[in-house]
């Protein structure tokens, strides 16, 4: 895929997930998952993350809350790392789960907090 939005999305995706991760996801895609990988790169990363209306830090805060509320824990794990790369502090990430607990329930927040703790500990913070 050669669209400008795809190229923008790939650049953002590489900045936030790392070149190795993106290379594996895109360059090793097969006939079954290639279209989906291109779609999420162009639409998710290029059209959504590439917009000017919110900072990357703000987008990360939103993602942590939404993914926790939906119980999408593997994706949450990925986005805790993105949030740290976008400059969120350990304190700010902790506050996400306290906020989620009040609006979506303690069980959802607890599961999200466990995922975040694991990622934060792996980074040595």
C-alpha positions in Angstrom: 0.0 0.0 0.0 1.4 3.4 -1.0 -1.1 6.0 0.1 0.2 9.0 2.0 -2.2 8.1 5.0 -0.7 4.6 5.1 2.8 6.0 5.1 1.9 8.5 7.9 0.3 5.7 9.8 3.3 3.4 9.5 5.6 6.2 10.7 3.4 6.8 13.8 3.0 3.1 14.4 6.8 2.6 14.3 7.4 5.6 16.6 5.0 4.2 19.2 5.4 0.5 18.9 8.9 0.2 17.6 10.2 -0.6 14.1 10.6 -4.3 14.8 7.0 -4.7 16.0 5.6 -3.0 12.9 8.0 -4.7 10.5 6.9 -8.1 11.8 3.2 -7.1 11.7 3.3 -5.7 8.2 6.2 -7.3 6.4 5.5 -10.8 7.7 1.8 -10.5 7.0 0.4 -13.3 4.8 -2.6 -13.4 2.4 -5.0 -13.8 5.3 -4.0 -10.9 7.5 -2.2 -8.4 5.2 -5.3 -6.5 4.3 -6.2 -6.1 8.0 -2.7 -5.0 8.9 -2.8 -2.4 6.1 -6.2 -1.2 7.2 -5.3 -0.7 10.9 -2.1 1.1 9.8 -3.9 3.4 7.5 -7.1 4.0 9.4 -6.1 3.5 13.0 -2.7 5.0 13.0 -2.8 7.3 10.0 -6.3 8.7 10.1 -7.0 8.5 13.9 -3.6 8.9 15.6 -2.4 11.2 12.8 -5.1 13.8 13.6 -4.2 17.2 15.2 -7.1 17.5 17.6 -5.5 15.7 20.5 -2.0 15.1 21.6 -0.5 11.6 21.6 -0.5 11.8 25.4 -4.2 12.6 25.4 -5.0 9.8 23.0 -3.0 7.3 25.2 -5.1 8.3 28.2 -8.3 7.7 26.3 -7.0 4.3 25.0 -6.0 3.1 28.4 -9.5 3.9 29.8 -11.4 2.5 26.9 -9.4 -0.7 26.6 -9.7 -1.3 30.3 -13.5 -0.7 30.2 -13.9 -3.1 27.3 -11.7 -5.7 28.9 -9.2 -5.8 26.0 -6.3 -6.7 28.1 -3.7 -7.8 25.5 -4.3 -4.6 23.6 -4.2 -2.7 26.9 -0.7 -4.2 27.5 0.5 -2.9 24.2 -1.0 0.6 24.8 0.5 0.9 28.3 3.9 0.8 26.5 2.6 3.3 24.0 1.5 5.6 26.8 4.9 5.5 28.4 6.5 6.4 25.1 4.0 9.2 24.8 5.2 10.7 28.1 2.6 9.5 30.5 4.0 9.0 34.0 3.4 6.1 36.3 1.2 8.4 38.4 -1.0 9.4 35.5 -1.4 5.8 34.4 -2.4 4.9 38.0 -5.0 7.6 38.0 -6.6 6.1 34.8 -7.5 3.0 36.8 -8.9 4.9 39.7 -11.0 6.8 37.3 -12.2 3.7 35.5 -13.1 2.1 38.9 -15.5 5.0 39.6 -17.2 4.8 36.2 -16.9 1.2 35.0 -16.3 -0.8 38.2 -13.6 -2.0 40.3 -13.2 -5.4 38.6 -12.4 -3.8 35.2 -10.1 -1.3 36.8 -8.3 -4.0 38.8 -7.6 -6.1 35.8 -6.3 -3.1 33.9 -4.1 -2.1 36.8 -2.6 -5.5 36.9 -1.7 -5.3 33.2 -0.2 -1.9 33.6 1.8 -2.9 36.7 3.4 -5.7 34.7 4.4 -3.4 31.9 5.6 -0.7 34.2 7.7 -3.2 36.2 9.2 -4.6 32.9 10.3 -1.1 32.0 12.0 -0.6 35.4 10.0 2.4 36.5 
